[in-house]
Amino acid sequence: MSTTQTVLQGKDTTIRADLYMSFELSDKKWQLTLSDGRRSPGRYSVEAGDTAAVAQCIDKARKHCMLKPQAKVHSCYEAGRDGWWLHRWLVEQGIDNIVVDSASIEVNRHARRAKTDRLDGDKLLAMLLRHCAGERVWSVLHEPSAEDEETRRVHRELARLSKERTGTPTALARCWCRTTCVPASSSAGATGRAGGAAMASRCHRHCATEIERESARLELVKQQVKTLETAQRRELADGKQPLVAQLAQLRAIGPRGAWVLVKELFGWRRFANRRELAGCLGLAPTPYASGDSEIEQGISKAGNKRARLAGRVVVGLAAPATGQRPEPVVQPTLCGRGKRMRRVGIVALARRLAIALWRYLDHGEIPSGAVLKLAAA
């Protein structure tokens, strides 16, 4: 039975006399689709970020649907580049807004499907009506506080700069190779030699200026990385990040990895059980069972990519325990197996490590076999 045919027993699925609105956000224009669930939707296009125009569109839609001024407004939009500021503004206006995970929105499974801003807005509006009627149709994201969102900027910018820092030397090496590989002249005469020298001179000149620009960019990136790392160490020394300091007390967890785990996972999310934690990390199985066919498709990638980044940190901590690195092996049963079995073992151990770290931060339970850096000193 499809989702649209599911009967919700014991729930009131009647569409109330409210206004429902969906946003299709882009860089320059916002597409608004509004309806009361009974009339055909009205569509409006406003400039991106123009909240006054959004308020005017809501008033027009209320009059078009003949709703009372105090009628409740429900809205939704996909998580993306605009972040949470629009959600907070809508909530301040008394609008019941939700931010949904784009990957959880159902789509037509045909190989080729029509996709426009109008169709996407209509789809979001239809799913919002089903959501408000009590049907579970998508994943709603948790809103972080403004302070939590602000503290994430440091390590996210640091990750971008670190990626750029590793890419710039590659560009420098490419430029250097071009300066040393000047094409020789095909002619043996004086004219050919003169033309080859002129070509080499032009090539060396352009490559030299490119190397200078890449070098200046690399120095700037290094300085910015150093500034951010110094700011992180200063906050830890001043006691402004107690959870990060607590997690960094465990051996094999550095300040940078502890910062990512706390800010992206443990610091602002509250998990009811270990399954919620594993699902947020993406360290949950993805079974496929249809008839007599049962296949395990590996771990899922549910949740946002930042949480999966924290999951990769945990996997990195679990890898030494499986013999992937030259550190002491604590799980000898995983050594000597094939690559697939080692990957399975790494993910399983990473999941157990994540649960142990969660209990350590929330309840103060030191993981079994863990060594504190202060105790070791």
C-alpha positions in Angstrom: 0.0 0.0 0.0 1.4 3.4 -0.9 1.9 6.3 1.5 -1.1 8.2 0.1 -3.4 5.2 0.7 -2.4 4.7 4.3 -5.3 5.0 6.7 -4.4 6.8 9.9 -6.6 5.2 12.6 -7.5 7.3 15.6 -6.3 10.6 14.1 -8.3 13.5 12.9 -7.3 13.9 9.2 -9.6 16.8 8.5 -7.9 19.9 7.0 -8.6 22.8 9.3 -9.5 26.3 8.1 -5.9 27.4 8.2 -3.5 28.7 5.6 -0.7 26.5 4.3 2.4 27.9 2.6 5.5 26.3 1.0 8.7 28.1 0.1 10.9 27.2 -2.9 14.1 29.1 -2.1 16.8 30.2 -4.5 19.5 32.7 -4.7 17.5 35.5 -6.4 13.8 34.6 -6.2 11.5 32.9 -3.7 8.5 31.0 -5.0 5.6 30.9 -2.5 2.7 28.5 -2.9 -0.3 29.2 -0.5 -3.7 27.4 -0.1 -6.2 26.6 2.6 -6.4 22.9 1.4 -9.7 23.3 -0.4 -9.0 25.9 -3.1 -6.5 25.8 -5.8 -3.1 27.2 -4.6 -2.0 30.7 -5.2 1.5 31.3 -6.4 3.7 34.4 -5.7 7.3 35.3 -6.6 9.2 37.6 -4.3 12.8 38.8 -4.1 15.0 36.6 -2.0 15.1 37.8 1.6 12.2 40.2 1.2 10.3 39.4 4.3 7.9 42.4 3.9 6.8 40.9 0.5 6.3 37.6 2.2 4.0 39.2 4.8 2.0 40.9 2.0 1.6 37.6 0.1 0.2 36.0 3.3 -2.3 38.7 3.7 -3.4 38.4 0.0 -3.8 34.6 0.4 -5.9 35.0 3.5 -8.3 37.3 1.6 -8.3 35.0 -1.4 -9.2 32.0 0.7 -11.7 34.1 2.8 -10.0 33.2 6.1 -10.1 35.2 9.3 -7.2 37.4 10.2 -6.4 35.2 13.2 -6.3 32.0 11.1 -3.2 29.9 11.8 -0.5 29.8 9.1 1.6 26.7 8.5 4.7 26.8 6.4 7.7 24.7 5.3 10.8 24.9 3.3 13.8 22.6 2.5 17.0 22.9 4.5 19.6 24.6 2.4 21.7 27.7 2.0 19.4 30.1 3.8 19.9 28.3 7.1 17.7 29.0 10.1 17.2 32.8 10.0 14.0 32.5 7.9 12.6 29.9 10.2 13.2 32.1 13.2 11.6 35.1 11.5 8.5 33.0 10.6 8.2 31.8 14.2 8.4 35.4 15.4 5.5 36.2 13.2 3.4 33.5 14.8 3.7 31.1 11.8 4.0 27.4 12.5 7.1 26.6 10.3 9.1 23.4 9.8 12.4 22.8 8.0 12.5 19.5 6.3 15.3 17.3 5.1 15.5 17.4 1.3 16.5 13.8 1.1 13.3 12.7 2.8 10.9 14.2 0.3 9.3 11.5 -1.9 9.8 11.8 -5.6 8.5 10.0 -8.7 10.7 6.9 -9.3 10.5 7.2 -13.1 13.9 7.6 -14.7 13.0 11.0 -16.1 10.6 13.4 -14.3 9.6 17.0 -14.7 11.1 19.4 -12.2 10.4 23.1 -11.9 10.1 25.5 -9.0 6.3 25.5 -9.5 6.1 21.7 -9.3 8.4 21.6 -6.3 6.3 24.2 -4.5 3.1 22.3 -5.2 4.7 19.1 -4.0 5.9 20.7 -0.8 2.4 22.2 -0.2 0.7 18.8 -0.7 3.1 17.1 1.7 2.6 19.9 4.2 -1.1 19.3 4.1 -0.6 15.6 4.8 1.9 16.4 7.5 -0.5 18.7 9.3 -3.2 16.0 9.0 -1.1 13.7 11.0 0.6 11.6 8.4 4.4 11.0 8.6 5.7 12.0 5.2 9.2 13.4 5.8 11.9 14.1 8.3 11.7 17.4 10.2 15.0 18.9 11.3 15.7 20.0 14.8 16.3 23.7 15.2 19.6 24.6 16.9 19.8 27.6 19.1 21.4 30.8 17.7 24.4 30.3 20.0 24.9 26.7 18.9 24.7 27.7 15.3 27.2 30.4 15.8 29.7 28.2 17.5 29.6 25.8 14.6 31.1 28.4 12.3 34.7 28.0 13.7 35.3 24.4 12.9 33.3 24.5 9.7 35.5 27.3 8.4 38.5 25.5 9.6 37.5 22.4 7.6 37.1 24.4 4.5 40.5 26.2 4.9 42.2 22.8 5.6 40.8 21.4 2.4 42.0 24.5 0.5 45.4 24.3 2.1 45.9 20.7 0.9 44.7 21.7 -2.6 46.9 24.7 -3.1 50.3 22.7 -3.1 48.9 20.5 -5.8 48.2 23.6 -7.9 51.7 24.9 -7.2 53.2 21.5 -8.3 51.2 21.7 -11.5 52.4 25.2 -12.3 56.0 24.1 -11.6 55.7 21.1 -14.0 54.5 23.4 -16.8 57.5 25.8 -16.3 59.9 22.9 -16.7 58.1 21.3 -19.7 58.6 24.0 -22.4 57.9 22.6 -25.9 61.0 22.5 -28.1 61.0 24.1 -31.5 60.4 21.7 -34.4 62.7 23.7 -36.7 66.5 23.5 -36.4 67.0 26.9 -37.9 67.7 30.2 -36.2 64.1 31.3 -36.7 62.8 28.2 -35.0 65.2 28.7 -32.1 64.2 32.3 -31.7 60.5 31.4 -31.8 61.0 28.6 -29.2 62.8 31.0 -26.9 60.0 33.6 -27.2 57.4 30.9 -26.4 59.4 29.7 -23.4 59.7 33.3 -22.2 56.0 33.9 -22.4 55.2 30.5 -20.8 57.7 31.1 -17.9 56.3 34.6 -17.3 52.6 33.4 -17.0 53.5 30.4 -14.9 55.7 32.5 -12.6 52.8 34.9 -11.9 50.4 32.0 -11.4 52.9 30.5 -8.9 53.1 33.8 -7.1 49.4 34.0 -6.7 49.1 30.5 -5.5 51.9 31.0 -3.0 50.2 34.1 -1.7 46.9 32.3 -1.4 48.6 29.4 0.5 50.2 31.8 2.9 46.9 33.5 3.6 45.2 30.2 4.2 47.9 29.0 6.5 47.6 32.2 8.5 43.8 31.9 8.8 44.1 28.3 9.9 46.6 29.3 12.6 44.3 32.1 13.8 41.3 29.8 14.1 43.3 27.1 15.9 44.7 29.6 18.3 41.2 30.9 19.0 40.0 27.3 19.8 42.9 26.7 22.1 42.3 30.0 23.9 38.6 29.1 24.5 39.6 25.7 25.8 42.2 27.2 28.2 39.7 29.8 29.4 37.2 27.0 30.3 34.5 28.3 27.8 34.1 24.8 26.2 33.6 22.4 29.1 32.2 19.5 27.0 35.1 19.8 24.5 37.6 19.8 27.3 35.9 16.8 28.9 36.0 14.8 25.7 39.6 15.8 24.9 40.6 14.2 28.2 40.3 10.8 26.7 43.5 9.5 25.1 43.4 9.4 21.2 40.9 12.3 21.0 42.5 15.6 20.2 40.9 19.1 20.7 40.0 19.4 17.0 38.1 16.0 16.9 36.5 16.7 20.2 35.3 20.1 19.0 33.7 18.6 15.9 32.0 15.8 17.9 30.6 18.2 20.5 29.5 21.0 18.2 27.9 18.8 15.5 26.6 15.9 17.6 26.7 15.8 21.4 26.6 19.5 22.3 23.1 20.4 21.2 21.2 17.1 20.4 19.5 15.1 23.1 19.2 11.4 22.3 16.7 9.1 24.0 18.5 5.9 23.2 21.5 4.5 21.4 19.5 3.8 18.2 18.8 7.5 17.8 22.4 8.3 18.1 23.5 5.7 15.6 20.8 6.9 13.2 22.0 10.5 13.4 25.5 9.4 12.7 24.5 7.3 9.7 25.9 4.2 11.4 22.7 2.2 11.0 22.1 -0.7 8.7 20.0 -0.5 5.5 18.3 -3.8 5.0 16.6 -4.8 1.7 14.1 -7.6 2.1 11.5 -8.5 -0.6 10.0 -11.9 -0.8 12.8 -14.5 -0.4 15.5 -11.9 -1.2 17.3 -10.5 1.8 20.3 -8.2 1.2 22.2 -6.0 3.6 23.0 -2.8 1.7 25.6 -1.5 4.2 25.3 1.5 6.5 22.8 4.3 5.8 23.7 7.9 5.2 20.7 9.4 6.9 21.0 12.7 8.6 23.0 15.8 7.6 26.5 15.6 6.3 27.9 17.5 9.3 26.7 14.7 11.6 28.3 12.2 9.2 31.5 14.2 9.5 31.4 13.6 13.2 30.7 10.0 12.4 33.9 9.9 10.3 35.8 11.2 13.3 34.5 8.2 15.3 35.4 5.8 12.5 38.9 7.3 12.5 39.1 6.5 16.2 37.9 3.0 15.7 40.3 2.2 12.8 43.4 1.8 15.0 41.6 -0.9 17.0 41.1 -3.0 13.9 44.7 -3.1 12.7 44.2 -0.5 10.0 47.0 1.6 11.5 50.2 0.8 13.3 48.8 1.5 16.8 48.3 -1.4 19.3 45.6 -3.8 18.2 42.8 -4.3 20.8 40.5 -6.3 18.6 42.7 -9.2 17.2 39.7 -11.1 15.9 39.3 -8.5 13.1 42.9 -8.9 11.9 43.7 -11.3 9.1 40.2 -11.0 7.6 39.2 -9.6 4.2 38.8 -5.9 3.5 35.0 -6.1 3.7 35.0 -7.8 7.1 37.5 -5.1 8.4 35.2 -2.4 7.1 32.2 -4.0 8.9 34.3 -4.3 12.0 35.3 -0.7 11.9 31.7 0.5 11.5 30.5 -1.8 14.3 33.2 -0.6 16.6 32.7 3.0 15.7 29.0 2.7 16.7 30.0 1.2 20.1 32.5 4.0 20.5 29.9 6.7 19.7 27.5 5.2 22.3 30.3 5.1 24.9 31.3 8.7 24.2 27.6 9.8 24.5 27.3 8.1 27.9 30.6 9.6 29.0 29.4 13.1 28.2 25.9 12.7 29.5 26.3 10.5 32.5 30.0 10.7 33.3 30.6 6.9 32.6 34.2 6.4 31.5 34.3 4.0 28.6 35.7 0.5 29.5 39.4 0.4 28.7 39.7 4.2 28.2 42.6 6.1 29.6 42.4 9.7 30.7 45.3 11.9 29.7 45.5 13.4 33.2 45.7 10.0 34.7 48.3 8.8 32.2 50.4 11.9 33.0 
